[in-house]
Amino acid sequence: MLLQYAAIAAFVIITAVIGFIAIGLGMLFGPKHSSDKKAMPYESGMNPIGPGTRRIPVRFYMVAVLFILFDIETIFLLPWAIVFRQLGVFGLAEMAVFIAILLVGYFYAWKKGALEWE
């Protein structure tokens, strides 16, 4: 039974070994000349002004998480569309409930101002 997965396991092991070898060879034979210029942050050819790191507002993370959430939820529409005819009216009702739950979450986020970008 597990013999069927031997090819996958061998692929994962060989890939990991090749990755470690490539990183090791780069560390072993690569140049190691560090300087202040190399340690300096670089952005679009401009000399940096101010600190290299900045605080990012929580609102950015909220929009990103909401995008991922609703994006992943819409992925469930594709398998449903593929087997739509076999599911019949029951499948249509279930997808209507699913979309209604998504819309409730969307309107809640909209009312709370999570989708506002200032």
ABEGO torsion letter per residue (X at the ends): XAAAAAAAAAAAAAAAAAAAAAAAAAAAABBABBBAAAABBBBGGBBBBEBABBBBBAAAAAAAAAAAAAAAAAAAAAAAAAAAAAAEAAAAAAAAAAAAAAAAAAAAAAAAGAABBX
